[in-house]
Amino acid sequence: MRRLDVVAMFASLWLLASMIIDAVTPKELTVYMIGATTAPAFFILAVMHSRRFPKLDFAIIVATLWMVTLMVIEFITPKPLSLIVAAIAVAPPVVVGCVINYRHWRSSRNDRPKPAQPTS
């Protein structure tokens, strides 16, 4: 039953993402073009989710595939996309990078040796 759940979840997310991207892009870029460019990314994500990748690795892959997909959409669209779409494309990798740096900073602070206390 788990495989069917993963397929249904990612198919729904793919359809939702295609419709949202269609709403914010020019009319020359159809939902069919968007669906064809986003489908490989969602398929890869579904396989990785079903293989139970670690959360941080999965987040990095999601951010990378999201940015690559929007780069392909920018490449196939007849009109240039707005700066808002570019900001939406860059936001997930920036957020994931901030989380990775924060986690590294926290772990490096916890790994430092404590200074020795003077004895009286």
N, C-alpha and C positions, 0 to 999 in steps of 0.2 A: 504493500500500500504506500510506502514511502516514495517510491519512484513516481507513482501517479500524482502524489501531492506536489513533488518538486516540479513535474511537468506542468501541472495546472497553475502553480504559483508563478513560475517564470513565464509561461505563456500570457498570463494576465498582466504581469509587469511589462512584458514586451509590448502588448497592445496598448496599455496605458501610456507608456513612454512614447510610443509612436504617435499617439493622438495628441499628447502634450507638445511634442516637438513640432508636429504639424500646425498646431495653433499659433506657435510663436515664430515660425519661419515664413518666408514669402510664399505666395500662392503657387508659384512656379514649381516649388518643391512639393511633390504630392506625398500622401501618406504611404503609397506603395514604394516610392523611392526610399523614404525614411525607414519603412519596415524592412526593406531588403538590406539596408546598411546596418541596422541595429540587431537583426536576427543572429548573425554570427557571435556577437558579443554576449547576447543573452544565452545562447546555446553553450558557449564556453563557461559562463557563470553557473549555469544549471549543472553542468558536469562537475565543476569544482565544488559546488555546494553539496552535491550528492556524495562526493568523495570526502566530505567533511574536512576541508582545508582549515588550518588555524585562522582565527578571526582576523588577525593583523595581516596575514598573507592575502586573505580573501579581500580585505579592504583595499590593499595596494593594487590587486588585480582589477577590482571594480573601478577604481579611480583611473587606472591606465586604460582600460577598455573604453571607459566613458569618454576620455579625452581623444583617443584614436577614432572612435565612432563619430564624434562631432567634427574631427578633422576631415574625415571622409565625406560627411554631409556637406561641409564647407567646400570641399573639392568638387562635388557633383552638382551643387546648386548653381543655377544660371546667374543669379544675382548675389552680390556679397551679403553676408549675414550681418546683423547689427552687432554692436559691441556688447550688448547684453548677452547674446548667445556665446560670445567669446568668454565673457566672465563666467557664465554657467559652465563652460567647458573646462575652465581652469580651476574653478572652486574645489571640486573633489580632490584633485591631487594636492592642492595647497593645504586643505584640511588634514588629509592623511599625513602629509609631511610634517605638519605642526604636531600632530599626535605622536608620531614616531620620535621627533626631537624631544618632546616633553617627556615621553616614557624613558628615553635614553638619559635625559637630564636627571630625572627622578632616580633612576637606578644607579647613576654615577654618584649622586649625593649619598645614597644609602650604602654604597660600597666603600666609601672613604673610611679609613681607620679613625677612630675617636682619639683625640689627644689624651695623653696620659695625665691622670690627676696626681698632683703632688701629694705625697704622704706626709703626715705630721708627726 
